[in-house]
Structure formats: C-alpha cells, structure tokens
Amino acid sequence: MDVIHKIGRRKTAVARVYLAAGTGKITVNKKDMTDYFSTGTLQYKVNQPLVMTNNDGNFDITVNVYGGGITGQAEAIRLALSRAMCEIDAENRLILKPEGLLTRDPRMVERKKFGQKKARKKFQFSKR
C-alpha cells in the first residue's frame, strides 16, 4: 500500500495527514497524539473516523497541523482522516457521510469592522 496524503481544514487550521500501513500509531507534529491532544474529547474527535470504519489499529498516521486553536486542529485532522478512509474503501463513505464527517464546516470568524469594537459590538454610546 502506498502512503495516502489528504488535507483537512477547519476555521484557520490546516491538517495534512499521511496514512501508511502499520500498527495504529498516530503522530501529530512529531509528538504522540495523547501528548498533543490532552483532553479525551479531542482524542475522541481525532479517532472517530477510524473507529467508525473499524480501522483503529491498521494504519500508522503522521499529521502536520498548523493554524487555529486546538479544537479546530482536531476537527481538521478528523476531516482529513475521513477523506482518507473514503479513498481506502468506497464503502466507508456510506458510514461517514450520515454522521457529517465528510462535510467541510464553512464557518469562519467574522472580520472586525472599523468604527466598532468587534465584528458586531459597537463602542459605548453616550447621548450627552
């Protein structure tokens, strides 16, 4: 099996995932996944496509991720892994699509406007 390369994005986070046949070791930015993602929720998000397709011990996964926060990075990795699972077997698409794991979440931070405090919040108004 060749190395499979897929990209996932979420907010400003970009994850590049490389899958190779192996024992199930996940490395994120040259660290073990459990060291990089400390909470169980984030580890669950990263493992979700592997567990749902019964591939949680079949591949060695190397991830390069940058930008955004820790949650956005975890969700970017999840999207990239879901896309990789679909390339391995087309049947996996039928499992992952109803769960919404193949949908790129388009929501981004709204830009700050001039003359305002934030994107929608205004400066305090004084009548007198």
N, C-alpha and C positions, 0 to 999 in steps of 0.2 A: 504494500500500500504506500502511495506517495504521501507527502506532507500536504495537508489541506490548509489553505490560508483563507480566512474570512474576516470581514470588518464589521463591527457593530458600533452604533452611535447612540448617545442619549444626552440631551442638553448640550453641553460643550465637551463631553467626554468622548474619546475615540479609543476603541479597543481593537487591537489586531491579534487574532487567535490563530495559532498553529497547532494542528492536530496530527499526531503520529501514533501508530500502533504501539501499545505499551501496557503499563500496569495500573494506570489511573492516577498518576502524579500530576498535580496542577501547580504550575509556577506562574506567579504574577509579578512582573517587574523584577525578576531574579530572586524573589522571595517565595516561600511556601504560601499557599493560599490562606491557610489558617493564621499565619503571621500578618499577612497584608490586610485581610478582612477579619477583624477581631470578633464581631458580633455574629451570632448564629443566623440571624435574619439575612445578612449579606451573603454568608456562605451558602445558605439555602437557595438564594436567588441565582448564584453562580452555578450551583449543581442541578437546578431544576430541569433544564432540557436533557441532561444526561440521565437523571433518574427516571424521567417520564418515558424515555426511549430505551431503557434498560441497558445503557452503555456506560454506567458509572465506574467501571473498572477496566475498560477496554482500551483507553487511549491515554497517552501522555500529552498534556496540554501545556503549551507555553503561551503566555499572554504578555503583550506590551500594551499598556494603557496609560493615557495622559489626558489632562484637562478635566475640568469639572470637580465635583466632590466625590466622596467615597461611594455614596449611593448611586449616583449617576454612572460611575465607573463600573459598579457591579451589574447594573442593568444593561450597560453597553456590552459587557462580556456575555451576559445572558443572551442577547440578541445575536451576537456573533456565533456563539455555540449552537444556537437554534438553527441558524443558517447552515452551519457545518453539518449538523445532524441530517438536514434535508438533502445535502449533497451526498452523504454516505448512503442513505436509503430513502427513496421517494415516499415510502410508506410512512416515514416519520412525520411527514408534512400533515397527514391526516390526524396525528396525535397532537402536534404542537399548535396548529392553526386555531382550533377552537379555544385553546387556553390564552390566545393573544400573544404568544411568544414570538411570532414572526412579524408583528406589526412594529414599525419604527415609530416611536412616540414623538410627534412633531412639536410638542410644547417646548418653547424656549422662554428665557427671561425677557420681559418687555423692556425696551430701552427707556432710559431716563430722558424726559423732555426738559428743554430749557425753560426757565421761569417757574419751575416746580421743584419740590423737594426730592421726589422719587418719580417713578413712572406715572403714577396716578395721584399720589398725595401732593397737596398744594402747600405753599407756605402759609403760616397763620395769617388770617385776615383781620385787620384792625379797622373798625369803622371810623374811630376818632383818634 
